[in-house]
Amino acid sequence: MDTHPDFINALFSPAQRQERTQGPRLLADLQQHRHLQALVTRPMCYAQTELLSVSEPDGPVIDELRPDAAQAALQAGSELLLWGLARGIPTGIAVRMVRHEVWQGYGAFRLLLPVQIYQLQRRQSLRAEAPSDMRVTLQRRGARTLDGVVRDVSAGGLSCRVAVPRDYPLSVGEVLEAVHFDFAGERQVVRAQIRHLQGPLRHSGAIQQDLGLAFAAAPAQLQERIIHYAMRCNRQELRRAYL
């Protein structure tokens, strides 16, 4: 996960704060990914840890921090920012450490409840323009495949422009058996659903349609790669804006 200050400021901004009622679900999603980045705020130092338990009444439990310098900086009452992926979306918690303890035979830290949850919104923070040569092939049920160009990509899906099908029309809600595209030098194949549909429209002399696709179950590794790509693109756009 990203540790750039721009990313941390964006994630832990008031606009990304989630309702407390969402806390248990998002913590459970974070635990599925387990690996977290950590920032001890005073003195400021970065670390890595794992979210070990979110279901205990005394508060969540995290593993000891790595490296040792961060471990030494964390004291009872210390403010701590933790972030990782929850279903492919960057999610963070702002919390205080209660105590160092032995948990299931190993050293761990107990965190204070309630925790404040933050989560970057998909379209606002994770979507980026696709590389100009990024192509896509849509495999449909009982219909011919469609080839097109990816316009933008996010952890949760992509938008693309394809030729209008000559057999069966596309429709919102249609499930695509396989969406093939290249990303980060590897061939990707995921199931997806059409969420948005525009057209037919004439583009460059051809009749085409614009589609918004939501991935059904994209691998976590692919989602994380897309997130890193989107964050890098966003930082580049910010730099250009201030030049």
N, C-alpha and C positions, 0 to 999 in steps of 0.2 A: 504494500500500500504506500501511497505517496506521503512524504514527510515535508514537502515544500510548505513554507509559511502561508503562501496564497491559498493552498488547498485547505490547510487547517483553519484559517480564518473564514473561508467559505463554508466549511462544514459546521463549525461551531458558532455560526451567526444566528441572531434571533429569528431570521426568516426560516431557518431550517429546524427550529425547535418543534418537537412532536408533543402531542397530548400525553399526559401521564398514563392515560388508559391504554396507550399503545406500548408502554414500557415492557410488560411481560412478554408480549409477542416478539418485539424487536430484540430483546435480550436473548430469547430462545433462538432466534434466527442467527444472531451473532455467535452463539455458542456452537452452532453447526459448523461455522468457518473456523472457530477456535482461536486462530492466530490474530493477535492484536498489536498495533503500534501503541506506544504510550508516551506521554509527555508529562513529566513532573514539573509543575509550574514554578516552584521555589525550592532550591535553585533550579533553573531551567535545564533540563537534560532529557534526551530521547532514549527510549528503550523498547524492548519487545517483551511480550508476555503471552499467556494463553488464558482464555476465559474457561475456568474449570467447572463452575456450577452457578446456576442462576435460580435454582428452585428452593434454596434453603431460607427459612424464615429470618435468620440473622443477617441476611444480605448476600450479594454475589461474592464469589471467591475467584481470585486470579492467581496464577502461578507467580513465583518470584521473578523479579525483573532481571533482564540481561541488557547491558553489561553490569558488572558489580558496582560501578560508579553511580548508576541510577538507583540501584538497590540501596546503597548507603544514604542517598539523598531522601528516600521516602520514609517519612516518620508518621506516627499517629496524628491524624488530622490534616495531613498533607492533601492539597488539591491535586487531582489527577485527571488528565484527559486520555481516554482510550478510544481507539477507532479501528474498524475492520469492515468486512463485507457481510451484509445481511441480505441473502438472496441476490447477491451480485451488486447491491447498492451500498455505497459508502455510508456507514452508520457510526455515530460516536456517542459516548457517554461522558458526562462531566460528573465527577463524584469525589468524595473524600475517603481516604483510607482510615479504617478503624484500628486495625492491629495486625501485627504479624503473628501467625499461628501455625500449628502443625495440622494439616488437613490430609486425611487418609495416609498418614505416614510421611508426608512431604511438607516442606516449607511453603507457605502461601500467605496471601493478604486477603483480609476480610474488608469488604467495601460497605459504606454506609448507605442505607435506604432512606428516602427514595433517590434514585439517580435521575439526572436530566438527560433525555434522549434527543439526539439530533440525527437527521437523515437528509442527504442530498436528494433533491427531486430529480426524477429521470430526465425529463425534457429540458429542465433549466440548467442542469450541471453536467450531465453525462453524454449529451448528444454532440456530435462533431461532424463536420463535412467529411465525406468519405474520400479516399484517394481517387484521383481522376480516372485511374485505370481499373477500378474495382467493379467487376462484373458479377452478375447473379443469375442463377437458373432456378426457376420455380417448378417443382414437380407436383402435379395436380392429380387428384383422383379421377380416373376415367376421362381425362382430357390431355391434350398435348402439352408438353413442357413449354415454358416461356423463358426467353432470355432477355436480360435487361442490364441496366446500369444502376449501381447503388449510389444514392444521393447523399444520405447521411446515415450514421450508425450510432447505436447506444448499447448499453449493457442489456437493455430489455428488448431490442429489436432494431429494425432498419427501415428506411424508406427507399423506394426504388422506382424506376421508370421502365415499363415494359411495353412491348407491342400489344395491341388489342388482340385477344385470342379470336381465332377464326371458327372455333367449334362451340365452346360453352362460355358464356360471359362470366367474368369475375364478380364476386359479391362479398359484401362485408360479412364477416363471420365465417367465411370459407376457411377450412383447415388445409394447409399445404403439407403434404406428406414429407417433403424434403425441400429445404432451401440450401442450395449449394453456392458457396462463395469462398474466395481466398482472403485470408486476413493474417497478418504477421507471418507471411511466408508459408502458411499451411492451409490445406483445403479443409473447409468447415462444412458440416452438414447438420442442419437442425430442423426440427418441426416448427411450424409457425402458423399464426392465424392472421387473416386480413382484418385489420381494425379500421383502416381508412381507405377510401377509394375516390379518386378524382378523374374525371374524363369520361369518354375519350376526348382527347385534345390533339391538335396538330402541332408537332414539334419537329423542326428541321425537315419539313416536308413529309413526315410520317405520322400516322395516327397511333397515338400511344396513350397509356394510362399511368397515373401516379398512384402508388400503393404505400400504405403504412402497415408494416408487419410487426407483430409481437411474437417473440420467441416463446415456444411452449416449454422447453426444458433445456436451455443452453448450458453447456458444461461450465462449471465455476471458473476453470482456467481461462476459457474464452472470454467470459464476462470480465474477469480481472484485466485481461489484455486490452479489451475495448475501453475499460475505464481509464487505464494508464494512457492509452492513445488520446482519448477525449480530453483528459486533463492536460496533456502536453499541448494539444491544439489550442485549448482555451488560454493557457499561459502565453502562447505565442501571439494570440490575438490581443491579449492585454498589453503585451510589450509593444506591438505595432501601434496600438491606440495611443500610447504615451510617447511615441517617437515624434 
